[in-house]
Amino acid sequence: AQADAQADAHDVGYDRHSLIVDGKRVLLWSGEFHYFRLPSPELWRDVLEKMKAAGFNGVSLYFNWGYHSPAPGSYDFTGVRDVDRLLRLTEELGLYVVARPGPYINAETTGGGLPAWLKTVPGRARSSDPEYTRAYREWLANIDPIIARHQVTRGGSVIAYNAENEYAANTDAAYMEDIQRQARAHGIDVPITHNQCCDASWTPTWASGQGAVQIPGVDDYPQSFECREPAVWGTWGEGVTERLSPGAPVYAAEYQAGAIDLFRAGYDKCAELTGPRFMKVYYKSNLITSGATMFGYYMAFGGTNWGRLGQPNDVYTSYDYGAPITENRRLTAKYDEFKRQGLFVTSVAPLTRTEPATAPASGNPSVHTEARANPDTGTQFVLVRHADRTTDRDESADLTWDTPDGTYRLPVHLKGRDAKILVAGYDMGGQRLAATTSELLTHTTTGGRDIAVLYGTEGVAGTTVLRYGTRPDVKVLSGSVKASFAGGDLRLDYAHEGLARVEISGVGRRPLLLLLGTEKEAAGFWRSGDTLVRGTYLVRSARVSGGTVAVRADLDRPTEFEIFTSARRATLNGRSIRTRTNRSGALVARAKGPRPVRLPALKHWRGAEGAPEARPGFDDSSWTAADRTTTASPIKPKKPPVLYADEYGFHHGHVWYRGHFTATGDESSVKLNAITGKGGVYQVWLNGRYLGSAAGGEQKDADAPVNENPGPGTFDVPPGLLAEGEGAVLSVLVENMGHNDDWTADDVRHKQPRGLVGAEVTDNPVTWRIQGTRAPDRLRGPLNTGGLHGERNGWHLPGAPTGEWTATSPTRPVAPGVHWYTTQVRLALPRAQDVPVTLRFDRGEGRYRALVFVNGWNLGEYVNGGIQRDFTLPGGILDPRGRNTLTIAVITEERSKPGGIALSAAGNVLRPGPH
């Protein structure tokens, strides 16, 4: 195996224009994918194949330190954390990888990817502080060798290595330099990059001086994250990536492909904010204006903040992000636009080396043009957009275009918010494309002919000019196309309506099949190798062998589809299919769609009460004494002891406190302070009597210290509850919504505590005990469970001893506290179909929240009245053809009546098995 890897090894280099592999230029068109947000390795292939089918030739991968390291010196790369498996998969699929191991990644993950235990390590994180240095070097020593053996230079997929992430505040050049030194010592020999947030005006750029990387890049989110106003454009600028280094390619390291839902508008609004119109104008403008040849689009697939993965201040359970591939792995209109652009940029090699060029003169000042040209081939790329990129007016102009093949006067039309990249002087297989006002999707050579797909906006006129030495034979197979020939130019005029087909031959070269369609028609094409397929929901691959083309495709309905190939026979998903040949020379076949599916109703629930810790007689003698007097956090308690949960090794989910004291009988109130992160609450019982709840604190300003009273709560002591001289117990349940990121690298933000930060029962001295997660879950990891009684005792797991639980319904009214419900769900979904299943909550009455466990996995938290009601249950965790355990933990702040719960299907497609 080692010899094979050495034989497949490649040389990776770069210059100011592009990455170069074995002397061949590469335009890197990558999308971001977070394996840790899809805890089902069998579905990694599905998402990555969908990315490749959209034209992506690369994937950007964060590696999450905290996800792999539950404790100092402990690292887990098995199961859902098997990144070696992930990188093998990218190699198999032929996707380049930009590896991003941090140490800090942000990514709206808890702690920004820093492990929770790091909060108790002295010294500032993201710096060259000795204590932090020891910690991050240990992480890099574990992750770097895995990445190194999968580099392109060793026959793998990793083409670049990203050091740190958006490191622009409290920067430490020695730290940046050491990360790279460690990487090189661990065998990393591909170019090292960095993504500077958020534009080139930030300092430092890491383009020169100590800590400089080889290929500095820029993050750009021009739409910001204001999903409430999706029609507003360019909140954070024009989105043009600047060159940071004169000797390296322009790198759009993170370019906006969605948005976090900061203001809880819903991810459909985030998708609209960053939808196809934005993509057409901003992505195409960036490509031509900047000349970038390295792109990382954030996100291609968002996924799920399952368990306690999310950072609390910015996100909730869903991390759908409004991405082109939804959380349920469905394809969207954004996916179609990514495909239109992705197939183009990865098909047209001259884009990998361009310089600014003279643009065609526009006859209308409202229609703006810019151009770049390849100095070797002369091929021109012309951006046509509105001069005011925010307008939605229709505008037309005549372009006077000096191309390598002559000067042409061609009409263009912009219909609403739009932008086009037009091509001239391009050798398209055996054809010469002189100029076109349509956009080029892709082209191929198969079956002894060239095939090209051009497209434009519905109803807008188009013109394409091809060069021939003599008049060719032109046959319009379908559609309305007018052909004329003069001076070596074959001019085709048409309207973009449906799909027109033109066959051109008889000029001593390979014939050409020209397919002229609308944007919608272009989205129906798939390319795999030299084969084009039209008409299926998705094509994962199409491979020709021995006169047969084997197509692996997804089908969402009965359909007729075409295969443009050299083969004369075809198989679909491993089975032979009957085909005929149409006038375009394509194989035509029919395929069935998926069978309808029905999901079972959720019934036969059993329940149990889950807060015995609130009872005064509960035995907490085995709990940890909360008696520390010092903390590494820069945020110190007003008086001891330190009650911060992290100090006692309880980093995730709920934590129980029990404070013991001797009553005086004069107690009138209990005053508490807690920090939970945004959206968190804590609840209080005194001698078993419920006193109420309060909102936990959060850091409201990223650049300010914690508030003096972050989560204050004053709870009245009922008269007569406490008797003089008698023992009393205060029980407090605090939810940790996740840890702050470390955006500013200042430790006040990063080391903000979780749990109780202050407690006062009049003047009584209180002895505290604390309990969180009891034992690590080796399969699911430390983020999966917290310290609820049911979690500590495995009530969420399949096979839990629930025989003595009471038959009940999760919609019955309940008192404040914790209530557990479980049921068995038998599924019998068709084996050849992909049916993403979600769990939907109806809105109920009262303040409550519910943790969702499926077969032991915590797949999210429903908050009544919040934005999210549907929760993804990914296959691999959910057994689509077997018995599943669904368990719900309902935490109520007041007497509440929870709403109904039901399963629903987010999609239904026939899909092939693994190749």
N, C-alpha and C positions, 0 to 999 in steps of 0.2 A: 504493500500500500504506500509505503514511504517512497519507493522508487517511482510509482505511478504519479504521485504528487509532484515529485521533482521533474518528471517528464512533462507535466502539465503546467509547470511554473511559468510565470510571465513577468516581463519587465514593466514596471509602472513608473512613469515620469510625467512631467508637465512643462508647459511654458506659459507665456502670457495669454495664450488663446484657449488652451484646453488641457485636460488630462490626456495622457498618451500611453497606450498599452501596446507593447511590442511594435512600436513605431506607428501605430494607427490611432488617430485622434478619436476621442470619446466625448460625446455630449452626455453628461450625466443628468438624467431626468428621474429623480427619486422622490418617493413619498414616505412620510413618517408612519411607522407601525410600532406599537408598544405591545410586545409579547406578554408583558405582565398585566395588561388590561384585557387579555383574553386567556383565562386560565384553562384552556382546553387545547393542548398541542395538536390534536387531530384537526382543529379548525385553522391552525396557522397556515396550512397549505391552501385552504380555501381562500383566505384573504390575500395571500401572496400571489396565487394564480389569478385572482381578479385584478390585482394591481398590474401584473404583467400583461394581461389581456387589454388593459386600458392604455398600453404603450409605455408604462414605466419600465425603465431598464435598471432601476436601482431602488433600494430601500434604505431608509435612515433608521437606525436602531439605537435607542437609549438602552443602556444596561444599568439597572437600578440597584445600587449598592445596598440600600436598606431592605430591598426585597429578597436579597440573597443572604443577608447577615443578621441573624436574630440576636447575636451576642458577640462581643469581641473574640476574635480568633475562630469563630464559627461561620462556615460558608456552605451554602446548599446550592448545588447545580443539578439537581435531580428533578424528575417529574415535570411539573409546570414551570420549573426553573432551569430546564435543560437547554441552555443556550447553545451548547455544542450541537444538539439536534436541530435547533433553529438555523444555525449557520450552515449545516449540511443541507438543509432544505433550500436555502437561498442558492447554494452551489448547484443543486440539482435543477432548479428552475432557471438558472442563468441570470440571476439578478445581482448586480453589484451592491455592496454594502458600505455605507458610511457608518463606522462603529463609533458610538458615543458613550463611553463608560464614565463620564464625569471627571472626578468623583461626584461633583454636584451636577444634577440634571434639571432641577426645577420640575417641568412637565406637570405642574399642578398635582404632584404626588405628595403624600405625607412626608414632611421634612425635606421636600425637594429632592428626595432620593437619598439623603443622608440617613444612616441608620439611627433609630431612636436612642440607642444606647450612647450615641455620640454626644447627646445632650448632657451627659454626666462626666464627660471628659473635659478637663480644664483646657483653657486656651481657645483662641478664636478659630472657628472652622473657616475653610477656604483661605488659608494663609499658611505661611511657613512656620507657624508655631510648632515647637517640637512634639507636643502631645498629638496634635492633629496630624502632623507629618507621619508619625508612627502608624496612626490609624489608616490614613489613606494609602500609604505605601503597602500596607497589608492587603487592602482591597485590590489595588492594581496588580500586586503579585499573584492574586488569584484569578482575576478576569483577563489580564493582558495575555497570558500564555494561551488561553482559549482562543482569543481573537487572533493572535499571531499565527496559529497553525491553520487558520482559514483565510489568510491573505491571498490576494491574487498572485503575489510573488511566490506562493507555495502551491499554486493550483486551486486556490479557493476563491472566495467572493469579495473579501474585504479590500476595497480600493482606496480607502482613506480612513484616518483615525482622528476623531475630534477630541482635542484636549480641553477639559473643563466645559463650561457652558455659560454664555452670556455674562462673562466676567468683566464687569465694568465699574463696580463700586467697591471701595476698600480693597483695591487691587494690590497684589503682591507679586512682582515680577519673578522673584526667586521661586515662588510656588509654581507659577506657570512653567518656568524653566525646568523645575524638578519633575513635574508630571511628564514632560517630554523625555527627560533623561531616563526616567523609570521605564517608559514605554520602549525606548530603544534598547535598554538593557534586557527587557523581556522579549525581545525579538520583533518588535514592530518596525518594519522597514518601508511601509507605504507612506505617502505624504501625510503629514500631520496638519490638521485644519483647526480652526476655531470659529465659532459663530458669535459675532459681535452684535449685541443688542443696543440700540435698535437701528441705528444708521451710522454712516461714517463720521458723523459729527461727534459721536461719543469718543471719549479717550479713556484708556488707550485703545488702539485698534489691534494690537498684537501683530502689527505688520512689520515692525522694526524694533531694534533694541533688545534688551534682556527679556526673555520669555516669548519672543516672536515665533510664530508658527510659519510653516512653509506656504500654506494657502489660507489666508484670512478671509472669512466670509461675513456676511451681514444678515441679520434677521430683519424682516419687514412685515408689519401687520398694518397696512394702510387703512383698513376699515375699522381698526381698533376692535373693541368687543361690545359695541353698543347695538345689540341685536334688537332692541326695542325700536330702532329707527333704520330698518334695512334699506330705505331709499336714499339715505345720506351717504355720499361717497367721499372717500379720501380724508377721513377724519385725522389720520396721522400721516398724511402726505401723499406724494405721487407714486410711491412704491417702486422707485427706480434704484436698482442696486448699483452702488459705486465701486469702482476699482480701488482696492486698498493697497495692493502691491504691484509694482510695475512688471515684475517677473512671474506673476501667478495669474491664473484665470480669474475672471469675475465670478464670484460664488454667492448666489442667493441661498444661503445656508438654511434658513427657515423662512419660507414665504407663505403668506397666509392662505390656507385652504379651508378655513372654517373659523370658529370662534368659541371660546368658553362662554357659557351663558351667565355672565356676571350678574345680570339684573333679572334673571329668572323670566325671560321672555319666551323661552321654549326653543329647542334646537331647530325647529322648522324655520323660525325667524333668523337664526344664525346661518342656516343654509341659504336663506334668501339674501341676507346681507352679503354673503360671499358666493353668490350663485353664478350661473353661466355668463350673465352680462358683465359682472365684475371681472370674471376670469378672462373673458375675451379682451376687454380693454386693458386691464392691468398686466396680465401675464404676457400678452403679445407686445405691449409697450415696453415692458422690462426687457424682454428678449432682444428687441431691436435697439432700443435706446442704450442699454448697457453693454450689449454683446456678451452677456453671461452665457457660459456653457456648463455650469454646474448649478443644479437646482435641488432644493429639498423642500417639498411641500408639506406643511404641517396643518392638519393631519390627512393621511389618505384613509385611515380607518381609526376611529377614536376609541371604541371599546367601552369598558365598564370599570368604574372605581369600586370593584367588589371588595368585600371585607372592609378593612380600614385603610384602603389604599389612597384615598383622596386627601388633598390638602383642603382644610375646611373653609378657608376664606373665599375661594373662587369657584368651587365645583361641588356637585352633589354626586349621587350614585352614578348616573349616566355621564359618560364622557363622549357622547355621540359626536359632539363638536360641529355638527352641521357638515360633516365630512362627506366626500363623494360616495364612500361605502358606509352605510349606516351601521349603528351598533348591532343591528340584527343581520348584518352582512348583505343588505339589499343594495341594488344599484340605483342611482339617482340621475337626475338631469345634470348634476355636476359631474358625475362619472362620465356621461356622454361627452361633455366638453373637454374633460381631461383626455379622453380617448382621441377626440379630434385633434387636439394639440399634440398629444404624446406620440401618436403614430407619425405625425408630420416631422417633429423634431428628431425622432430616432430613425427616420427613413432617409432624410436629406443630408448627406454627409458634408456638403459645403458649409453648413451652419456651424461646424466646429471651428472654423477659422475665418473670421470676418473683420473688416475694418469699416468705419463710417464712410459712406458714399453719398454722392449727389442724389437727392431724391427727385422723383418726377415732379414737375411743376403742376400745382393744383389750380384749376380755374376758379375755385371757390375758396376764399380765405377761411371759411368755416370748416373746410375739410383739410386736415393736417396730414402731411406725409413726412416720413423719415426713411432712410435707407442704410443698409449695410451691404457689403459685397465681399465675396471670397477673392483674395488677391491671386490665387492660383487658377481658379476656374472662371473667374469673372461673374459667377452667379450672383444675382442681386436679390435682396429680400427687402420688400417695401412695406412699411407699416402705414396703413390708412386708418385714421380715426378722426373724431371731431376735434377741432382746435380746443374747444371747451369740453374736456372729457366727461364732465358731469351732465351735459345736456342729453335730452332724449328726443331732440328734434330729428326729423328726416332731412338729410342733406345729400345733394348730388354734386358731382364735379367731373370735368374732363381732365384726365391726366396726360401731360405731355412727357413721355417716358423714353429716355435715351437708354436703350438696352445694348448688350453686346451684339445683338442681331439686327439692330436698326432702331429707328425712332417711331414710336407708336402713339397715337392719340386714342385713348381708351376711356370710356365712361365708367364711373364708379358711383355707388349709391350706399349711403349709410342709413339704415332703418332703425331709428331709436338708438339707444346706447349700444355701440358696436365698435368693433375694430377688426381689421383684416391684415393678414400678412400675405402679400402677393409675391410671386416668384417669376424671375426672368433669367434667360441665359443659362438654362439648366439642362444637362444631359440626363434625361429621364429614361434609364435603361438604354435602348437603342434609338430613342426619340430625342428630338431637340425641342424643348419647350422655350419658345422665344419670349412669350409674355402671357399672362392670364389675369383676369380680374376675379376669377374664382380662387378659392383656397385649395391647396393640395392636401389631401388627407394622407395618401400613401401611394406607392406604386410598386409593382413587382414584375418579375419575368417568370412565366410558368407555361408549360405546354407549348413552347416555341413561339410565344408572343408576349408583348408587353401589355400590362394592364395598369391603368391609372385611375384613381378616384379623385374627382374635384367636386367642390360643393360651394354653396352660397346661401344667403338668406332667402327664405321662401318668398317667391314672387319678384325677386330682384333680378335684373338682366345680367348676363355674364358674357364675357368674350375670352376665347382662348386662341392663341396664335402658335402654330407649330411650323418649323422650318423643314422644307423638303427640296431636293434638287430638281425634281420633276413633279408634275401634278399627280397626286396620289388618287387611289380609288377610295371614295368616301361613301359609306353606306350607313344611313341612319336606321338603326334597328328598332328604336322606340323613342318616343318623345318628339319634340319640335326643335330641330336644330338646323340653322341655315349655314351652309358651307360655301366659301368662295376662295379662289386661289389666284394670287398675283405676286410676281417678283420673288418666288420661293416661299411665300407665306401662305399657309393654309389657315384661314380665319374661320372660326366657328362662333356663331352668335346664337344665343338661346336665353330662355328664362329659367331660373331655378325653380322648377315645378316637378315634383315627383322625381323619377330617375330616368334620364335620357341615356341612350346607349349608342355609341358611334364606333363603327369599325373602319379603320384606316389601313390600307395595304397597297401593294403594287408599286413600291418604290425601291426595291432591291434591299430592303432591310426587314427585320421582323415586323409583322403586323402589330397594330396597336388597337386595343379595346379601351375606349375612353368612356368612363361612367361619370355622368354629370348630374348631380343631385342637390337636394336641399340639406340643411344641417341635420334634419331628422333622418334623412336617408343615409347620410354619412355615418351617423351613430349606429346604424344597423350593420355596418361592416366590421369584420374582425380579421386580423392578420396573424398568421402563425407561420413562421418561416417564409416560404414563397407562396403560400396558399392564402387565398381570401375566402371568407365565408360570409354570407349575408342572410339575415333573417332569423337568427336564434337569439334567445335571451342573453347567452354568453357562450363564447368559445374559449376553452381552456388550452387546447392544442389541436393541431392538424398536421399529421406526419404522413409522408408518402413513402411507401415501400412496396416494391414488386408490382407496381401498377395499381395499388390500392391506397386511398387516402383514409387514414383513421382519424376521425373527428371525435373529440371529447367536448361535449357541449351541454349546457343547461337549457331546459325548455320550460317555460312558464305557461304554455298553452299549445294546443295543436297548431302546427305551422308548416308552411312550405318554405324550404330554404335552398340557397344556391351555394355551390362550391366551385370556385375558380381555381382549377388545379390541372396538373399534367396527368393525373391518374384517370382511369376510366371506370374504376369501381370505388365503392366507399363503404365504410363501416361507421356506425354511430354508437358511441359508448360501448364498443366491443362487439356489436352485432351488425351483420351485413344488412344493407338497406337497398331497396330497389331505387334506381335512378333513371332519369332520362336526360338527354342533352338538349338544351334550349338554343335559341338563335344566337345567343351570346357565347355559345360554346361552354357554358357552365353545366355542371351536373346539378340536377334538380331532384329533390327528394321531399317526402312528407314525413312528419314525425308526430307522434301522439304527445299530448301534454300530460301533466301529472293528474293522478286521481284525486278527487276531493277528499279532504280529511275532516274528521270531527274529533274534537278534544273532549275528554270526559269532564263532567261537572265535579267540583270539589265537595265531597261530603264525607260522612262517617268520621267527623272530627272528634278527638279526645283532648282534654285540657287539664292543666294543673296550675296552681298558683306558684309564683316563682320569686317571692321576696321574703323568705324566712329570716333574712338578716335584719329585717325591720322589727322583729319580735324581741322584747327585752330579754327573754331567756335563751336566745340563740347562743350557741357555744362558738366563740371566736378565738379560743385559746391557741389555736394553731396558726392564726393569722400573724402577719409580720407587725412587730411593734414599730409604729411611726414616731421615732424618737430622735431623728437626726437633727443636728444643730448647725450643720454647714451644707452648702450647695455650690456646685460649679456654675450655676446660673448667675448671670449678672443681676438678676431680679431677686432680691433678698426678702424674706418674710419680715414683717414688722417685729415679730418676736417668735422665739422657738416654741415648738419644734417645726422643722421643715416638713410639710405635709405633701409636697409635690409627689405625684404618683411615680414619675420617672426615677426618682431617687431610690425607689424600692423595687425597681425592675418591672413595674407594671406600665407598659407603654401604649397599649391599644385598647379601645373599647371602654366598657364600663368598669368603674372601680367603686368598691364599697369601703366606707369608713365607719368605724364604730368607736365613739368616744365615751369613755366611762368617767363618771364623776360622782361625788357625794352631794346631794341636794341640800340647800339651805332652807328651801320652802319659799324663798323670796324671789326666785327667778321669774323674770317677766318676759324675757325675749332671748332668742338665739340669733346671733349675728354671724353670718358666714360670707365668705368670698370664695369664688371658684372661677377658674379659667377652663373653658371647654373647647374653645374655637367657635367660629360662627355657627349658630344654629343649635348649640348644645344647651342642655338644661341639667339642673340637679334637683334632687328631691330629698325631703327631710322628714324623719320620724323621731319622735321623742317618747321613750318608753312604749313604743308600739303605736302611738297616736300620730296620725299623719298631720304634719304642720303645713305642708304646701311645697311649691316648687319655685324656682327662679331661673332666669336666663343666665347661662354661664358667660363669662367674659370672652372677649376677643380682642385682637390687636386691630384697631380701626385704621390706623395710619401706618403705612409700611415703613415710614422713616422716623417714627416717634417711639419713645419707650412705652412700656405698658402703662395703662391708666392706673391712677392711684387706687381706685376701687373698681377692678375690672368686671366683677360679676357679683355685686352686693345683693344680699338677701337678709331681711330681718323677719323673723318668724316669732309670733307671739306664743308664749307658753300658756296653755289653758289653765285657768284657776283650778287648784286642787290636784293637778296632775302630778306634782312633785311634793314629796313630804320631807320635812327636815330630817337630816341624818340618814336618809335612805339612799341606796345606790340608784343611779339613773344611767341610762344609755341613750346616746344620740346616734342615730343611724342615718348616713348620708350616701345616696347613690349619685355618682357623678359620671356623666358620659363624656368621653374624650372623642371629639369629632375628627381628630387628626392633628398632626403637628405642623406648625408654620413652616413655610419654605425659608430659605436663607438668601433671598434676592439681594439684600444689601450687604451680605457678608459681615454683619455687625454683632452677631451673637445675642443681642437683646431680642431680636426677632426670632432667631433660630432656637435659642434656649428659653424662650417663654415657657413657663411651666404649664402643666396640666393637672387638674384635680383641685383639691382645696388649697387655697393660698392664705387663708386666714379663718380663724374660728374663735368665737367668744360666747360663753354662756355666763352672762353677767360677769362675776369675778371668780368663778369656780375654776380650779385647776382641773384639766381634762387629760386623761391618758388615752392615747389613740392607737388603734390597730387598723391595718389596711389590707385589703385583699383584691387582687385583680385576676388575670388569667392564671390558672393553676398549673397547667402543664402544656408544653409546646405541642402543637399539632404538626407532626413530622411530614404528613402528606400535604396539608393545606398551608402550612406556614404560620408564622406568628401574627399576621394581620387578620387572620380569619375569625378569631374569637376574642372576647373580652372576659370580664369578671362577673357576669350575671351568674346566679346560682345554677341555672340550667346549663349554661355554657361550661361552668366548672365541673359539672357532673355528667356532661355528655348527652344532655337531652336533645341536642340538635343533630345527633349522629344517627345513621341508620342502625336499627337494632337496639335503640335505647329502651330501657325498661319502663315502658309506658302502660303496661297492663293494668295498673291500678288507677290510671288516670280516668277522669269522668267523661262520659259522652256529653258533648256540648256543641256549641257553635261559636265561631270567632266573631259573630256579629251580635252576640248578647251584650247588654249593658254591663260594664265592669267598673269597679271602684279603683281609685288610684293605686298604682303598684305595678307589678310585672305578672303577666299572664301568658302561659305557654299553650300552644295548640299544635296538634300534629295530625297528619292523615297520610294515607298511602294512595299514590296515583299510578295507575297502570296505563301505559301508553302502548299503542300498536301502530305506529306510523309506518308507512310503506318503506321498505328498505332502500329503494332506489330514489327516494325523494328527500329533499332538504326542506324541512318545515321548522323555521325558527319559532320557538315557543316563548311567549311572554306571560308574566303574571300581572294581572290588572287589579288595582284596588279602587273600589268605589269610595267616594268621599263619605266619611262618617260624621258623627257629632262629637265634639269635644276635642281637647288637646291630648293627642296620643301619637305614638310612632310605632313602627313595627319592623323588626329585623326579619329578613327572609332567608331561610336556610333550605337548600335543596341537596339532599344526600350528604348533609354535613357541611356544605359550602355556604358561607354567608355571601349572598349575591346582591345585597343592598338593604337600604333602610327607607321605608316609606314614612313620610311625615304628613299627617293629615292637614290638608289645606295648602300643602306645598305644590311645586310645579310638576313633580314626577309622580305618575300613577302607574306606569308600565315598567316592568323590570324584566330584563333579558335573562333567560335561563339557557345558557349555551349547551349544545350537544357535547357529549363527552363527560359533562357533569350531570346533565339530565339524560337519562337513558331513554331514547325514543322508542325502544321496543322492549320495555321491561318495567319493573316495579321501582317507583321512586318515593322517597320519603320527603314530604314537604312539611316543614316546621316553621311556625311563626311565633316570635316573641313580641308581645304587645306591651309597651311601656306607657302607662297612662299617668297624666299629671292631675287629672280631675275625673270625676265620674263621666264616662264616655260610652258611646255606642258606635263601635267600629262599623265601617261599611263592608259590603260584600267583596269577595275575592274570587277571581275566575281566571282560567287559562284561555289564551287566545293565540292564533297563528299569525305571525307577522309576515308570512310569505309561504309559497309552496311551489317548488320547482323540481322537475326531474333533473338529476345530476349524475354524472359518471362517478365511478369509483376511482381510486388512485391509479395513476398511469402505470 
